[in-house]
Each structure stands twice: as C-alpha cells, then as structure tokens.
Amino acid sequence: MPSDRLGAQRYAAAALIAGLVSGALALSVETASLWRLVFLGLAPLPLFASGLSAGPLSSLAAGLAGAVLVTAVVGSVGGGVYLAAIVIPSAILVWQALRSVQAGEARKVWYSGGNLLLWLAGLGIAGVLALIGYFAVSHGGLASAIGERFELTPFVSAMLARIAPGLAVAAWMVVIAADSVVAEWLVAQFGLAVRPPIDIRRLSLPVWIGPILMVAGLAGAILREGTIGMVCLNSAIVLVVPFVFLGLALVHALVGRVSYGPALIAAMYVVLLGSPALLGWRALLIFTLMLAGLGSADQLIDFRDLRGLRTGMRRK
C-alpha cells in the first residue's frame, strides 16, 4: 500500500540520517577540536536511537551508512574500527534489548537490563582479545606502542601494557551503556520507544558472574607473565563494569526512597563525572571501585531483596 511504502521510505531515510550523523561524530576525532573525544563518545547514540525506535535492522542499516562515510573519509582501517567498536556493539545490544516473550494474554516480558550488561561484558572481552591480538602482531607489541606514544621508559610501558586493553575497553563499555540509556530516554520522550524503559533500581546480575570475576582476577595476578595472564587480568577489569552499574542501581534504589533522593543522585553523578577535572583520574578510579564494591555486596547480601533472600530470612 502507498502508506506502507511511505512509512518504509521514512524509516530508511531516518536510518540513513542517523548513520551519517554517527559517522560524522566519529570522524570528529580526526579534527583538532577540544571536544573531539566527547563527539566520538556520542557516535553510538544515533544508532541506538534508530534501533530502539525502529528495530535492530534500522540500527544495523544506520551503522553501515556511517561506516561507508568513515571509510570514504579516512580509509578502510578507520571504517573497520568504526564497525567493530560502534556498529556491531550497538546492533547486537539493540537486538537483545528488543527481545521479549509473551507471558499471558497481553503481557510482554522484555529482556532484562542485567542480561544486556552480560552481553556488553561479552563484547568487552571480545574487544580485549582483539586488542591484545592486534598489538601482538603489529607495532612491535603494545608496550612498545605505549612507550613511543607517551615517551615512557620500557618498564613503565610494560606495566601499563598489562592493563591498558582492559581499561580502554571498560571505558568504552561505559560510553556505550550511557549512549544506550540516553537514546532510550530520547525515543521515549517522543513516543517512539518500542520497549518500556529499564528500571535501573531493579537491575540485577546472575550469581555466577561474581565467581568468574574472582577466578579471572586471581588468574591474572598469578600468571603475571605471558598472554594468558594478560587476557585473564584484562577480562577481570572488563567484568568489573557490570558491578559498577549494579552499585549505581543500589544507590538509585536506596537514595531514591527519600524525599530529596533525586537531588542526591544528581549530585552523585556530578561528582562522579566531574572528579577527573576536580580531583584527578585517581579519584574517578576510587569512586568506580567503590561502586563496584557496592554492587558486589548487593550481589551477595541482596540489599534490594530482588531474589527474596531477606524476605525469606524474615519469614523464617
């Protein structure tokens, strides 16, 4: 029907525009702008907005349009990085976010936020493996690349090289998650959301993820030399990220109960995001580890009683 064709053309045009905007934001890293890293961090946002309003194929189509633009401007290497770091994670997460099962006659159960965090962690571990493998066969190794780029001694370069892939991927995971949350909020404001928003206060993770984090961290600490130890250590760094979000979920749930809770939560985000400029990057690391610690404690003690552990204890 003509109306269906018009709707399809409208969605295709929206996906094309979203992809071109995303590609342009990614290309800003090639400029001398002081805001280039901020613009780069916003590059996944149009892809999420396109997918969460029109489906995963729309996100993928937008990403491919952005990849064509990036490839045309900076070459196939830049286009490949854009595909691997922005398009593929966005498309996979949108695809998982829009999964649902029918429970009853009129009730849909959507894929949970915790499961999306697990997919994000899996993508992060894949990114760690890709980075380690890439620098193992090029640039003379990651330690050599870091030493040349930042003019560091071989010892310091080697120390940083052991954790650099995990830290870089963990930071990008946070950017991807933040863009997805902002995109979900935006499409909901315009009435275009396919699924209801995720309630961060009820965010949870499977119990088995904690032991995996512990094993990976211990293996990375014990196997200090060699590729296996490096993979384990950086995988542990990546697996800390879901617990950071679990800590944020606990803060939202507990602080949100008081009358001035929203103001306190807003202040927390201001301090968290402004800590690198105000107190240095070490402060941001400390705050992040504190949130991860809160998330780990919630995983064990179930402060929010999501698994019914505390209710069951009271009943007994």
NUMARBA-86858 format. One line per 4 residues: number of its first residue (from 1); their letters; for each residue x, y, z of N, C-alpha, C. Coordinates in nm, 2 decimals, padded with zeros to 4 digits, m for minus. Layout:
BEGIN
NUM) A) X Y Z X Y Z X Y Z | ...;
***
This chain:
BEGIN
1) MPSD) 00.08 m00.12 00.00 00.00 00.00 00.00 00.09 00.13 00.00 | 00.04 00.24 m00.05 00.12 00.36 m00.06 00.16 00.40 00.08 | 00.07 00.39 00.18 00.11 00.44 00.31 00.22 00.35 00.37 | 00.22 00.22 00.34 00.33 00.13 00.39 00.46 00.17 00.32;
5) RLGA) 00.46 00.20 00.19 00.58 00.23 00.12 00.63 00.36 00.18 | 00.54 00.46 00.21 00.58 00.59 00.26 00.65 00.57 00.40 | 00.59 00.48 00.48 00.65 00.46 00.61 00.78 00.39 00.60 | 00.80 00.30 00.51 00.93 00.23 00.49 01.03 00.33 00.44;
9) QRYA) 00.99 00.42 00.35 01.09 00.52 00.30 01.13 00.62 00.41 | 01.03 00.65 00.50 01.06 00.74 00.61 01.16 00.67 00.71 | 01.14 00.54 00.74 01.23 00.47 00.83 01.37 00.46 00.76 | 01.38 00.44 00.63 01.50 00.43 00.56 01.58 00.56 00.56;
13) AAAL) 01.51 00.67 00.54 01.57 00.80 00.54 01.62 00.83 00.68 | 01.54 00.80 00.79 01.58 00.82 00.93 01.71 00.74 00.96 | 01.71 00.62 00.91 01.83 00.53 00.94 01.95 00.59 00.87 | 01.93 00.64 00.75 02.04 00.70 00.67 02.10 00.82 00.74;
17) IAGL) 02.01 00.91 00.79 02.05 01.03 00.86 02.12 01.00 00.99 | 02.06 00.90 01.06 02.13 00.86 01.19 02.27 00.81 01.16 | 02.28 00.73 01.06 02.42 00.67 01.03 02.52 00.78 00.99 | 02.47 00.88 00.91 02.56 00.99 00.87 02.60 01.07 00.99;
21) VSGA) 02.50 01.10 01.08 02.54 01.18 01.20 02.64 01.10 01.28 | 02.61 00.97 01.30 02.71 00.89 01.38 02.85 00.89 01.32 | 02.85 00.87 01.18 02.98 00.87 01.12 03.05 01.00 01.13 | 02.98 01.11 01.12 03.04 01.25 01.13 03.09 01.27 01.27;
25) LALS) 03.02 01.22 01.37 03.06 01.23 01.51 03.19 01.15 01.53 | 03.20 01.03 01.47 03.32 00.95 01.48 03.44 01.02 01.41 | 03.41 01.08 01.30 03.52 01.15 01.23 03.57 01.27 01.30 | 03.50 01.32 01.40 03.55 01.44 01.47 03.68 01.41 01.54;
29) VETA) 03.71 01.29 01.57 03.84 01.25 01.63 03.96 01.29 01.55 | 03.93 01.31 01.42 04.04 01.35 01.33 04.07 01.50 01.33 | 03.98 01.57 01.39 03.99 01.72 01.39 04.08 01.76 01.51 | 04.10 01.89 01.52 04.18 01.95 01.63 04.09 02.01 01.74;
33) SLWR) 03.96 01.98 01.73 03.86 02.03 01.83 03.89 01.97 01.97 | 03.87 02.06 02.07 03.89 02.01 02.21 03.78 01.92 02.25 | 03.67 01.92 02.17 03.55 01.84 02.21 03.55 01.71 02.13 | 03.66 01.68 02.06 03.65 01.56 01.97 03.63 01.43 02.04;
37) LVFL) 03.68 01.41 02.16 03.65 01.29 02.24 03.51 01.28 02.28 | 03.45 01.40 02.32 03.31 01.40 02.35 03.22 01.36 02.23 | 03.25 01.42 02.12 03.18 01.39 01.99 03.20 01.24 01.96 | 03.32 01.19 01.97 03.34 01.05 01.95 03.26 00.96 02.04;
41) GLAP) 03.25 01.00 02.17 03.17 00.92 02.26 03.02 00.92 02.23 | 02.97 01.02 02.16 02.83 01.03 02.12 02.80 00.96 01.99 | 02.90 00.91 01.92 02.88 00.84 01.79 02.78 00.72 01.80 | 02.78 00.64 01.90 02.68 00.53 01.91 02.54 00.58 01.93;
45) LPLF) 02.52 00.70 01.98 02.39 00.75 02.02 02.29 00.74 01.91 | 02.32 00.80 01.79 02.22 00.79 01.68 02.18 00.65 01.64 | 02.28 00.56 01.65 02.25 00.42 01.61 02.15 00.35 01.71 | 02.17 00.38 01.84 02.08 00.33 01.94 01.94 00.39 01.92;
49) ASGL) 01.94 00.52 01.90 01.81 00.59 01.88 01.73 00.53 01.76 | 01.81 00.50 01.65 01.74 00.45 01.53 01.69 00.31 01.56 | 01.77 00.23 01.63 01.73 00.09 01.66 01.62 00.07 01.76 | 01.63 00.15 01.87 01.53 00.14 01.97 01.39 00.20 01.93;
53) SAGP) 01.39 00.27 01.82 01.26 00.33 01.77 01.21 00.25 01.65 | 01.30 00.18 01.58 01.25 00.12 01.46 01.30 m00.03 01.44 | 01.37 m00.08 01.54 01.42 m00.22 01.53 01.56 m00.23 01.50 | 01.62 m00.35 01.53 01.76 m00.38 01.51 01.81 m00.36 01.37;
57) LSSL) 01.73 m00.39 01.27 01.77 m00.38 01.13 01.80 m00.23 01.10 | 01.72 m00.14 01.16 01.74 00.00 01.14 01.87 00.05 01.19 | 01.91 m00.01 01.31 02.03 00.03 01.37 02.15 m00.02 01.29 | 02.14 m00.14 01.24 02.24 m00.20 01.15 02.26 m00.12 01.02;
61) AAGL) 02.14 m00.09 00.96 02.15 m00.01 00.84 02.21 00.13 00.86 | 02.18 00.19 00.97 02.24 00.32 01.00 02.39 00.31 01.02 | 02.43 00.20 01.09 02.57 00.18 01.11 02.64 00.15 00.99 | 02.59 00.08 00.89 02.65 00.06 00.76 02.67 00.19 00.69;
65) AGAV) 02.56 00.28 00.69 02.57 00.41 00.63 02.69 00.49 00.69 | 02.70 00.49 00.82 02.81 00.56 00.89 02.94 00.50 00.85 | 02.95 00.37 00.84 03.08 00.30 00.80 03.12 00.34 00.66 | 03.03 00.35 00.57 03.06 00.40 00.44 03.12 00.54 00.44;
69) LVTA) 03.06 00.63 00.52 03.11 00.76 00.53 03.25 00.76 00.59 | 03.27 00.69 00.70 03.40 00.69 00.77 03.51 00.63 00.67 | 03.47 00.52 00.61 03.57 00.46 00.51 03.60 00.55 00.40 | 03.50 00.63 00.35 03.53 00.72 00.24 03.62 00.83 00.28;
73) VVGS) 03.62 00.87 00.41 03.70 00.99 00.45 03.84 00.94 00.50 | 03.85 00.84 00.58 03.97 00.80 00.64 04.03 00.67 00.60 | 03.95 00.59 00.52 04.01 00.47 00.47 03.95 00.35 00.53 | 03.99 00.23 00.48 03.93 00.10 00.53 03.96 00.07 00.67;
77) VGGG) 04.08 00.11 00.72 04.11 00.08 00.86 04.02 00.16 00.96 | 04.00 00.28 00.93 03.91 00.36 01.01 03.77 00.31 01.01 | 03.72 00.27 00.89 03.59 00.21 00.87 03.58 00.08 00.95 | 03.68 00.00 00.95 03.68 m00.13 01.02 03.67 m00.10 01.17;
81) VYLA) 03.75 m00.01 01.22 03.74 00.02 01.36 03.60 00.08 01.40 | 03.54 00.16 01.31 03.41 00.21 01.34 03.31 00.10 01.35 | 03.32 00.00 01.25 03.23 m00.11 01.25 03.24 m00.20 01.38 | 03.37 m00.22 01.42 03.39 m00.31 01.53 03.36 m00.25 01.66;
85) AIVI) 03.39 m00.12 01.68 03.37 m00.05 01.81 03.24 00.01 01.83 | 03.17 00.05 01.72 03.04 00.12 01.73 02.93 00.05 01.67 | 02.94 00.01 01.55 02.82 m00.05 01.48 02.78 m00.19 01.53 | 02.88 m00.28 01.54 02.84 m00.41 01.59 02.79 m00.42 01.73;
89) PSAI) 02.86 m00.35 01.83 02.80 m00.35 01.96 02.66 m00.29 01.97 | 02.64 m00.18 01.90 02.51 m00.11 01.90 02.40 m00.20 01.85 | 02.43 m00.27 01.73 02.33 m00.35 01.67 02.30 m00.47 01.76 | 02.40 m00.53 01.82 02.38 m00.65 01.90 02.30 m00.62 02.02;
93) LVWQ) 02.33 m00.51 02.09 02.26 m00.47 02.21 02.12 m00.43 02.18 | 02.10 m00.36 02.07 01.96 m00.33 02.03 01.88 m00.45 02.00 | 01.94 m00.55 01.93 01.87 m00.67 01.90 01.83 m00.74 02.03 | 01.92 m00.75 02.13 01.89 m00.81 02.25 01.79 m00.73 02.33;
97) ALRS) 01.80 m00.60 02.33 01.71 m00.52 02.41 01.56 m00.53 02.36 | 01.54 m00.56 02.23 01.41 m00.57 02.18 01.35 m00.71 02.18 | 01.43 m00.80 02.24 01.37 m00.94 02.26 01.27 m00.94 02.37 | 01.17 m01.02 02.35 01.06 m01.04 02.46 01.00 m01.17 02.44;
101) VQAG) 00.93 m01.21 02.55 00.85 m01.33 02.55 00.71 m01.29 02.59 | 00.61 m01.36 02.54 00.47 m01.34 02.58 00.44 m01.41 02.71 | 00.40 m01.34 02.81 00.36 m01.40 02.94 00.21 m01.37 02.96 | 00.12 m01.46 02.94 m00.02 m01.43 02.95 m00.07 m01.38 02.82;
105) EARK) m00.19 m01.33 02.82 m00.26 m01.28 02.70 m00.21 m01.15 02.65 | m00.18 m01.06 02.74 m00.15 m00.92 02.70 m00.02 m00.87 02.76 | 00.06 m00.95 02.83 00.18 m00.91 02.90 00.30 m00.96 02.83 | 00.39 m00.87 02.80 00.52 m00.90 02.74 00.63 m00.89 02.85;
109) VWYS) 00.72 m00.98 02.85 00.84 m00.97 02.94 00.96 m00.95 02.85 | 01.02 m00.83 02.87 01.13 m00.79 02.79 01.26 m00.84 02.85 | 01.36 m00.84 02.76 01.50 m00.88 02.80 01.55 m00.79 02.91 | 01.60 m00.84 03.02 01.63 m00.76 03.13 01.76 m00.68 03.11;
113) GGNL) 01.77 m00.57 03.19 01.89 m00.49 03.19 02.02 m00.57 03.23 | 02.00 m00.66 03.33 02.12 m00.74 03.37 02.17 m00.83 03.26 | 02.08 m00.89 03.18 02.13 m00.97 03.06 02.19 m00.88 02.96 | 02.15 m00.76 02.94 02.21 m00.67 02.85 02.35 m00.64 02.90;
117) LLWL) 02.37 m00.62 03.03 02.51 m00.60 03.08 02.60 m00.72 03.06 | 02.54 m00.84 03.06 02.62 m00.96 03.03 02.67 m00.96 02.89 | 02.58 m00.92 02.80 02.61 m00.91 02.66 02.72 m00.80 02.64 | 02.71 m00.69 02.71 02.81 m00.59 02.70 02.94 m00.63 02.75;
121) AGLG) 02.94 m00.71 02.86 03.07 m00.77 02.91 03.13 m00.87 02.81 | 03.04 m00.95 02.75 03.09 m01.04 02.65 03.16 m00.97 02.53 | 03.09 m00.86 02.49 03.15 m00.78 02.38 03.28 m00.72 02.42 | 03.29 m00.68 02.55 03.41 m00.62 02.61 03.52 m00.72 02.61;
125) IAGV) 03.50 m00.84 02.65 03.60 m00.94 02.65 03.65 m00.97 02.51 | 03.55 m00.97 02.41 03.59 m00.99 02.27 03.68 m00.87 02.23 | 03.65 m00.75 02.27 03.74 m00.64 02.24 03.87 m00.65 02.30 | 03.88 m00.70 02.42 04.01 m00.72 02.49 04.10 m00.82 02.40;
129) LALI) 04.04 m00.93 02.36 04.11 m01.03 02.28 04.15 m00.97 02.15 | 04.07 m00.89 02.09 04.10 m00.83 01.96 04.22 m00.73 01.98 | 04.22 m00.65 02.08 04.33 m00.55 02.11 04.46 m00.62 02.13 | 04.46 m00.72 02.22 04.58 m00.80 02.25 04.63 m00.87 02.13;
133) GYFA) 04.54 m00.93 02.05 04.59 m00.99 01.93 04.64 m00.90 01.83 | 04.58 m00.78 01.81 04.62 m00.68 01.71 04.76 m00.63 01.75 | 04.78 m00.59 01.87 04.92 m00.54 01.91 05.02 m00.64 01.92 | 04.98 m00.77 01.93 05.08 m00.88 01.93 05.15 m00.90 01.80;
137) VSHG) 05.08 m00.86 01.69 05.13 m00.89 01.56 05.17 m00.76 01.49 | 05.15 m00.64 01.55 05.18 m00.51 01.48 05.24 m00.41 01.59 | 05.30 m00.31 01.54 05.35 m00.20 01.62 05.46 m00.25 01.72 | 05.51 m00.37 01.70 05.62 m00.42 01.79 05.57 m00.45 01.93;
141) GLAS) 05.44 m00.47 01.94 05.38 m00.50 02.07 05.31 m00.38 02.14 | 05.22 m00.41 02.23 05.15 m00.29 02.30 05.24 m00.21 02.38 | 05.34 m00.27 02.45 05.43 m00.20 02.54 05.51 m00.10 02.45 | 05.56 m00.14 02.34 05.64 m00.06 02.25 05.55 00.06 02.20;
145) AIGE) 05.43 00.03 02.16 05.34 00.13 02.11 05.31 00.24 02.22 | 05.29 00.20 02.34 05.26 00.29 02.45 05.39 00.37 02.48 | 05.50 00.31 02.48 05.63 00.38 02.51 05.66 00.49 02.41 | 05.63 00.45 02.28 05.66 00.55 02.17 05.56 00.67 02.17;
149) RFEL) 05.43 00.63 02.20 05.33 00.73 02.20 05.34 00.83 02.32 | 05.37 00.78 02.44 05.38 00.87 02.55 05.52 00.89 02.61 | 05.62 00.85 02.54 05.76 00.87 02.57 05.79 00.82 02.71 | 05.76 00.69 02.74 05.78 00.63 02.87 05.89 00.53 02.87;
153) TPFV) 05.94 00.50 02.98 06.05 00.40 02.99 05.99 00.26 02.96 | 06.08 00.17 02.92 06.03 00.03 02.89 05.96 m00.03 03.01 | 06.01 m00.01 03.13 05.94 m00.07 03.25 05.80 m00.02 03.27 | 05.79 00.11 03.27 05.65 00.17 03.28 05.56 00.13 03.17;
157) SAML) 05.61 00.13 03.05 05.53 00.09 02.93 05.48 m00.06 02.95 | 05.57 m00.14 03.00 05.53 m00.28 03.01 05.42 m00.30 03.12 | 05.44 m00.22 03.23 05.34 m00.22 03.33 05.20 m00.18 03.28 | 05.20 m00.06 03.21 05.08 m00.01 03.16 05.01 m00.10 03.05;
161) ARIA) 05.10 m00.17 02.97 05.05 m00.25 02.87 04.97 m00.37 02.92 | 05.00 m00.41 03.04 04.93 m00.53 03.10 04.78 m00.50 03.13 | 04.75 m00.37 03.16 04.61 m00.33 03.19 04.55 m00.24 03.09 | 04.62 m00.19 03.00 04.57 m00.09 02.90 04.45 m00.14 02.82;
165) PGLA) 04.45 m00.26 02.77 04.34 m00.31 02.69 04.21 m00.31 02.77 | 04.22 m00.37 02.90 04.10 m00.38 02.98 04.05 m00.24 03.02 | 04.14 m00.14 03.05 04.09 m00.01 03.09 04.03 00.06 02.97 | 04.09 00.05 02.85 04.03 00.11 02.73 03.89 00.06 02.70;
169) VAAW) 03.88 m00.08 02.70 03.75 m00.14 02.67 03.65 m00.11 02.78 | 03.69 m00.11 02.91 03.60 m00.08 03.01 03.54 00.06 03.00 | 03.63 00.16 02.96 03.58 00.30 02.94 03.48 00.30 02.83 | 03.51 00.23 02.72 03.42 00.23 02.60 03.29 00.16 02.63;
173) MVVI) 03.29 00.06 02.72 03.17 m00.01 02.76 03.08 00.09 02.84 | 03.14 00.17 02.92 03.06 00.28 02.99 03.00 00.38 02.90 | 03.08 00.41 02.79 03.03 00.51 02.69 02.91 00.45 02.62 | 02.92 00.32 02.58 02.82 00.25 02.50 02.69 00.24 02.59;
177) AADS) 02.71 00.21 02.71 02.59 00.19 02.80 02.53 00.33 02.82 | 02.60 00.43 02.84 02.55 00.57 02.86 02.47 00.61 02.74 | 02.53 00.59 02.62 02.46 00.63 02.50 02.33 00.55 02.48 | 02.33 00.43 02.52 02.20 00.35 02.51 02.10 00.40 02.60;
181) VVAE) 02.13 00.44 02.72 02.04 00.49 02.82 01.98 00.62 02.77 | 02.07 00.71 02.72 02.02 00.84 02.67 01.93 00.82 02.55 | 01.97 00.73 02.46 01.89 00.71 02.34 01.75 00.65 02.38 | 01.75 00.56 02.48 01.62 00.51 02.52 01.53 00.62 02.58;
185) WLVA) 01.59 00.71 02.66 01.51 00.82 02.72 01.46 00.91 02.61 | 01.54 00.94 02.51 01.50 01.03 02.40 01.39 00.97 02.32 | 01.40 00.85 02.28 01.29 00.79 02.20 01.16 00.78 02.28 | 01.17 00.76 02.41 01.06 00.75 02.49 00.99 00.89 02.50;
189) QFGL) 01.07 01.00 02.51 01.01 01.13 02.52 00.93 01.16 02.39 | 00.97 01.11 02.28 00.90 01.14 02.15 00.79 01.03 02.12 | 00.77 00.94 02.21 00.67 00.84 02.19 00.71 00.74 02.09 | 00.84 00.72 02.06 00.88 00.62 01.96 00.94 00.50 02.01;
193) AVRP) 00.94 00.48 02.14 01.01 00.36 02.20 00.94 00.23 02.17 | 01.01 00.13 02.13 00.95 00.00 02.10 00.93 m00.07 02.24 | 01.02 m00.06 02.33 01.00 m00.13 02.46 01.00 m00.03 02.57 | 00.94 m00.07 02.69 00.94 00.03 02.80 01.09 00.05 02.86;
197) PIDI) 01.11 00.16 02.92 01.25 00.18 02.97 01.28 00.08 03.08 | 01.41 00.06 03.10 01.47 m00.03 03.20 01.47 00.04 03.33 | 01.42 m00.02 03.44 01.42 00.04 03.57 01.56 00.01 03.63 | 01.64 00.11 03.65 01.78 00.08 03.70 01.77 00.03 03.84;
201) RRLS) 01.67 00.07 03.92 01.66 00.03 04.06 01.64 m00.12 04.07 | 01.60 m00.19 03.97 01.58 m00.34 03.97 01.68 m00.41 03.89 | 01.79 m00.34 03.85 01.90 m00.41 03.78 01.96 m00.52 03.86 | 01.98 m00.63 03.80 02.05 m00.74 03.87 02.13 m00.82 03.78;
205) LPVW) 02.22 m00.90 03.84 02.31 m00.99 03.76 02.30 m01.13 03.81 | 02.33 m01.23 03.73 02.33 m01.37 03.78 02.43 m01.39 03.88 | 02.41 m01.48 03.97 02.50 m01.50 04.09 02.64 m01.55 04.04 | 02.64 m01.63 03.93 02.76 m01.69 03.88 02.86 m01.59 03.82;
209) IGPI) 02.83 m01.47 03.80 02.92 m01.38 03.74 03.03 m01.34 03.84 | 02.99 m01.33 03.97 03.09 m01.30 04.07 03.21 m01.39 04.08 | 03.18 m01.52 04.09 03.30 m01.62 04.09 03.38 m01.61 03.96 | 03.32 m01.59 03.85 03.40 m01.58 03.73 03.50 m01.46 03.74;
213) LMVA) 03.45 m01.35 03.79 03.53 m01.23 03.81 03.65 m01.26 03.90 | 03.62 m01.33 04.01 03.72 m01.36 04.11 03.83 m01.46 04.05 | 03.78 m01.56 03.97 03.88 m01.65 03.91 03.97 m01.58 03.81 | 03.90 m01.49 03.73 03.98 m01.42 03.62 04.08 m01.33 03.69;
217) GLAG) 04.04 m01.26 03.80 04.13 m01.17 03.87 04.25 m01.24 03.93 | 04.22 m01.36 04.00 04.33 m01.44 04.06 04.42 m01.49 03.96 | 04.36 m01.54 03.84 04.45 m01.60 03.74 04.54 m01.49 03.68 | 04.49 m01.37 03.66 04.57 m01.26 03.61 04.68 m01.22 03.71;
221) AILR) 04.65 m01.23 03.84 04.75 m01.19 03.94 04.86 m01.30 03.95 | 04.82 m01.43 03.94 04.92 m01.54 03.95 05.00 m01.55 03.82 | 04.93 m01.55 03.71 05.00 m01.57 03.58 05.05 m01.43 03.53 | 05.15 m01.37 03.60 05.18 m01.24 03.57 05.25 m01.22 03.43;
225) EGTI) 05.32 m01.32 03.39 05.39 m01.32 03.26 05.31 m01.40 03.16 | 05.31 m01.35 03.04 05.25 m01.43 02.93 05.12 m01.38 02.89 | 05.07 m01.43 02.77 04.94 m01.38 02.72 04.82 m01.43 02.80 | 04.83 m01.55 02.85 04.71 m01.60 02.92 04.68 m01.51 03.05;
229) GMVC) 04.79 m01.48 03.12 04.77 m01.39 03.24 04.72 m01.26 03.20 | 04.77 m01.20 03.09 04.72 m01.07 03.04 04.57 m01.07 03.00 | 04.53 m01.18 02.94 04.39 m01.20 02.90 04.30 m01.21 03.02 | 04.35 m01.29 03.12 04.27 m01.30 03.24 04.26 m01.17 03.32;
233) LNSA) 04.37 m01.10 03.33 04.37 m00.97 03.41 04.27 m00.87 03.34 | 04.29 m00.86 03.21 04.21 m00.76 03.14 04.06 m00.80 03.13 | 04.03 m00.93 03.13 03.89 m00.97 03.13 03.83 m00.94 03.27 | 03.91 m00.96 03.37 03.86 m00.92 03.51 03.83 m00.77 03.51;
237) IVLV) 03.91 m00.69 03.45 03.88 m00.54 03.45 03.75 m00.52 03.38 | 03.73 m00.58 03.27 03.60 m00.57 03.20 03.48 m00.61 03.28 | 03.50 m00.72 03.35 03.39 m00.78 03.43 03.35 m00.69 03.55 | 03.44 m00.60 03.59 03.41 m00.51 03.70 03.30 m00.41 03.65;
241) VPFV) 03.29 m00.38 03.53 03.19 m00.28 03.48 03.05 m00.31 03.51 | 03.00 m00.44 03.49 02.86 m00.47 03.53 02.84 m00.45 03.68 | 02.94 m00.47 03.76 02.92 m00.45 03.91 02.92 m00.30 03.94 | 02.98 m00.22 03.86 02.97 m00.07 03.88 02.83 m00.03 03.86;
245) FLGL) 02.76 m00.08 03.75 02.62 m00.05 03.72 02.53 m00.10 03.83 | 02.57 m00.22 03.89 02.49 m00.28 04.00 02.50 m00.19 04.12 | 02.62 m00.13 04.14 02.63 m00.03 04.25 02.55 00.09 04.23 | 02.55 00.14 04.11 02.46 00.25 04.08 02.31 00.22 04.10;
249) ALVH) 02.27 00.10 04.06 02.14 00.05 04.08 02.10 00.05 04.23 | 02.19 00.01 04.31 02.17 00.01 04.46 02.15 00.15 04.51 | 02.24 00.24 04.46 02.23 00.38 04.51 02.10 00.44 04.47 | 02.05 00.41 04.34 01.92 00.46 04.30 01.81 00.41 04.38;
253) ALVG) 01.82 00.28 04.42 01.71 00.22 04.49 01.70 00.27 04.64 | 01.82 00.29 04.70 01.82 00.33 04.84 01.80 00.48 04.86 | 01.87 00.56 04.78 01.86 00.70 04.79 01.73 00.75 04.74 | 01.68 00.68 04.64 01.55 00.73 04.57 01.43 00.72 04.67;
257) RVSY) 01.45 00.65 04.78 01.33 00.64 04.87 01.31 00.76 04.95 | 01.41 00.85 04.97 01.39 00.97 05.05 01.34 01.08 04.96 | 01.28 01.18 05.03 01.22 01.29 04.95 01.31 01.37 04.86 | 01.44 01.39 04.91 01.54 01.46 04.83 01.63 01.37 04.76;
261) GPAL) 01.59 01.25 04.73 01.67 01.15 04.67 01.71 01.19 04.53 | 01.63 01.24 04.44 01.67 01.28 04.31 01.78 01.38 04.31 | 01.78 01.48 04.40 01.88 01.58 04.41 02.02 01.51 04.45 | 02.01 01.42 04.54 02.13 01.35 04.59 02.19 01.26 04.47;
265) IAAM) 02.10 01.20 04.40 02.15 01.12 04.28 02.21 01.21 04.18 | 02.15 01.32 04.15 02.21 01.42 04.06 02.35 01.46 04.10 | 02.36 01.49 04.23 02.48 01.54 04.29 02.59 01.43 04.28 | 02.55 01.30 04.30 02.64 01.19 04.29 02.70 01.19 04.14;
269) YVVL) 02.61 01.20 04.04 02.66 01.19 03.91 02.75 01.31 03.87 | 02.72 01.43 03.93 02.81 01.55 03.91 02.95 01.52 03.96 | 02.95 01.47 04.09 03.08 01.44 04.15 03.15 01.33 04.07 | 03.08 01.23 04.03 03.14 01.12 03.96 03.20 01.16 03.83;
273) LGSP) 03.12 01.23 03.75 03.17 01.28 03.62 03.27 01.39 03.62 | 03.26 01.47 03.73 03.35 01.58 03.74 03.48 01.56 03.82 | 03.49 01.44 03.87 03.60 01.40 03.96 03.73 01.41 03.88 | 03.74 01.36 03.75 03.87 01.37 03.68 03.92 01.52 03.67;
277) ALLG) 03.83 01.61 03.65 03.87 01.75 03.63 03.90 01.81 03.77 | 03.82 01.78 03.87 03.83 01.84 04.00 03.94 01.78 04.09 | 03.94 01.64 04.09 04.03 01.57 04.18 04.13 01.48 04.11 | 04.13 01.47 03.98 04.22 01.38 03.91 04.16 01.25 03.88;
281) WRAL) 04.23 01.18 03.79 04.17 01.05 03.74 04.18 00.94 03.85 | 04.27 00.96 03.95 04.27 00.86 04.06 04.14 00.86 04.14 | 04.08 00.98 04.15 03.96 00.99 04.22 03.85 00.92 04.15 | 03.84 00.93 04.02 03.74 00.86 03.94 03.76 00.71 03.95;
285) LIFT) 03.88 00.66 03.96 03.91 00.52 03.98 03.86 00.47 04.11 | 03.89 00.55 04.22 03.84 00.52 04.35 03.69 00.51 04.36 | 03.62 00.61 04.30 03.48 00.62 04.31 03.42 00.50 04.23 | 03.48 00.46 04.12 03.44 00.35 04.04 03.45 00.22 04.11;
289) LMLA) 03.56 00.20 04.18 03.58 00.08 04.26 03.49 00.07 04.38 | 03.46 00.19 04.43 03.36 00.19 04.54 03.22 00.14 04.49 | 03.18 00.19 04.38 03.05 00.15 04.32 03.06 00.00 04.29 | 03.17 m00.05 04.24 03.18 m00.19 04.21 03.17 m00.27 04.34;
293) GLGS) 03.23 m00.22 04.45 03.22 m00.29 04.58 03.08 m00.29 04.63 | 03.01 m00.18 04.61 02.86 m00.18 04.65 02.79 m00.28 04.57 | 02.82 m00.29 04.44 02.75 m00.39 04.35 02.78 m00.53 04.40 | 02.90 m00.56 04.43 02.94 m00.69 04.47 02.87 m00.73 04.60;
297) ADQL) 02.87 m00.63 04.70 02.80 m00.66 04.82 02.65 m00.68 04.80 | 02.59 m00.61 04.71 02.45 m00.63 04.68 02.42 m00.76 04.62 | 02.52 m00.81 04.54 02.51 m00.94 04.48 02.51 m01.05 04.59 | 02.59 m01.03 04.69 02.60 m01.13 04.80 02.48 m01.12 04.90;
301) IDFR) 02.45 m01.00 04.94 02.36 m00.98 05.05 02.22 m00.95 05.00 | 02.20 m00.91 04.88 02.07 m00.88 04.82 02.00 m00.77 04.90 | 02.06 m00.65 04.91 02.01 m00.54 04.99 01.87 m00.50 04.94 | 01.85 m00.51 04.81 01.72 m00.47 04.75 01.62 m00.59 04.75;
305) DLRG) 01.66 m00.70 04.80 01.57 m00.82 04.81 01.51 m00.86 04.68 | 01.59 m00.85 04.57 01.53 m00.89 04.44 01.52 m01.04 04.43 | 01.60 m01.11 04.50 01.59 m01.26 04.49 01.51 m01.32 04.61 | 01.46 m01.23 04.69 01.38 m01.27 04.81 01.46 m01.33 04.92;
309) LRTG) 01.59 m01.31 04.92 01.67 m01.37 05.03 01.63 m01.31 05.17 | 01.63 m01.18 05.18 01.60 m01.12 05.30 01.46 m01.14 05.35 | 01.36 m01.14 05.26 01.22 m01.17 05.29 01.21 m01.31 05.34 | 01.28 m01.40 05.28 01.28 m01.54 05.32 01.33 m01.56 05.46;
313) MRRK) 01.44 m01.49 05.49 01.50 m01.49 05.62 01.41 m01.44 05.73 | 01.34 m01.33 05.70 01.25 m01.27 05.80 01.13 m01.36 05.82 | 01.08 m01.43 05.72 00.97 m01.52 05.74 01.01 m01.64 05.83 | 01.14 m01.69 05.81 01.18 m01.80 05.90 01.19 m01.75 06.04;
***
